[in-house]
Amino acid sequence: MSAADERVGRWVRPEIRGLSAYHVADAAGLIKLDAMENPYPWPAPMRAAWLQRLAGVEPNRYPDAQARALKARLARTFDVPSGAGLLLGNGSDEIIQMLALAVGGRERRLLTPEPGFTMFRLIAAVAGMDYHGVALNADDFGLDVDATLAAIRTHAPALIFIAHPNNPTGNLFEPDAILRIVEAAPGLVVVDEAYAPFATHTCLPWVGEYDNLLVMRTLSKMGLAGLRLGFLAGPAAWLDELDKLRLPYNINALTQASAEFALSWHAELEAQAERIRAERARLAERLAGVPGVRVFPSQANFLLFRVAAGCADSAFAALVAAGVLIKNVSGAHPLLADCLRVTVGTPRENDAFIEALEGA
Ligand SMILES: *Cc1c(COP(=O)(O)O)cnc(C)c1O
């Protein structure tokens, strides 16, 4: 063991040493359908106007610490209820971390449905929280409300995350099931609506009606993944506390200017989301036609599908060999056995994916 290893072993917290860093696959040279990015570039006039806007940013100055203009634009664009406050994060991942740090610590529990978004478990560990996953229903990946309410009684979680639509299963939950959980929870319930642009239901209008409900959104999946901007809407009492552990200037000047600009072109982003929703339907139909494949319903910009038993790893490898990168989630949870997740790309990318899968 080297001297550095020895010192690391002595000082780095055991819960951190037990983690694996969030793994991002190398997509060089591949059709990238693994990360729920929007595949469409901005139209030329939008791009030109954006570059002009960026020319006015002063990189020698700190950004607006409160990002006031951007918050006002977000509130208008997404119809945030008038009584609600907003907290911004460097991606919604940073907001998840702020939430966990605010309520975390010994004997504090984070509860979330599984299979779910991997960052919840990772960040729970970083914040020193106990993590409890409650399995979704095996048949339709719906919330198992009875099991969740029982887990709430047993564990009294400080924090519950519900991704709606869920990642990696792609489905929305029953609104009524979410409300029963909100009403039973002793602590915070955060509905993570990363895929709202592709879904037919949102909990955002409920913000303000429940003292323990917060709704989180991100601009990543609607086409601004590179900017890193997420927001949390909820009662000021919660946001004021979270704001204390937000690092100053967490939203940089280029992101503030770019996001505000992009939202002034929201109709264009919405048109792209509409194309993705239409393409999702076409891709689901083609995928369902591949022998041995079962496709699950999706309200997000990706599809979860199951291949023949024991074939997920070989299908994934054959796709990579054919130049297409998707996500192999088959080992992530027992309910995901033989499952893979593909992001909805452009029609050409999706056709290349289907052809590669048929040849796999
Ligand atoms: C992608 C994703 C996020 C993270 O979004 P960023 O804003 O890019 O950090 C959060 N929650 C879920 C469920 C996601 O799938």
The ligand as an SDF file (V2000), in Angstrom:
LIG
                    3D

 15 15  0  0  0  0  0  0  0  0999 V2000
  -31.3760   13.4440  -15.5970 C   0  0  0  0  0  0  0  0  0  0  0  0
  -32.0810   13.4620  -14.3160 C   0  0  0  0  0  0  0  0  0  0  0  0
  -31.7840   14.4250  -13.3420 C   0  0  0  0  0  0  0  0  0  0  0  0
  -30.5610   15.3010  -13.4060 C   0  0  0  0  0  0  0  0  0  0  0  0
  -30.6900   16.3910  -14.1580 O   0  0  0  0  0  0  0  0  0  0  0  0
  -29.5930   17.5480  -14.1680 P   0  0  0  0  0  0  0  0  0  0  0  0
  -30.4210   18.7640  -14.0220 O   0  0  0  0  0  0  0  0  0  0  0  0
  -28.9370   17.4140  -15.4920 O   0  0  0  0  0  0  0  0  0  0  0  0
  -28.6410   17.3790  -13.0240 O   0  0  0  0  0  0  0  0  0  0  0  0
  -32.5430   14.4520  -12.1800 C   0  0  0  0  0  0  0  0  0  0  0  0
  -33.4990   13.5530  -11.9700 N   0  0  0  0  0  0  0  0  0  0  0  0
  -33.7950   12.5920  -12.8670 C   0  0  0  0  0  0  0  0  0  0  0  0
  -34.8690   11.6060  -12.5680 C   0  0  0  0  0  0  0  0  0  0  0  0
  -33.0800   12.5040  -14.0540 C   0  0  0  0  0  0  0  0  0  0  0  0
  -33.3260   11.5210  -14.9060 O   0  0  0  0  0  0  0  0  0  0  0  0
  1  2  1  0
  2  3  1  0
  2 14  2  0
  3  4  1  0
  3 10  2  0
  4  5  1  0
  5  6  1  0
  6  7  2  0
  6  8  1  0
  6  9  1  0
 10 11  1  0
 11 12  2  0
 12 13  1  0
 12 14  1  0
 14 15  1  0
M  END
$$$$
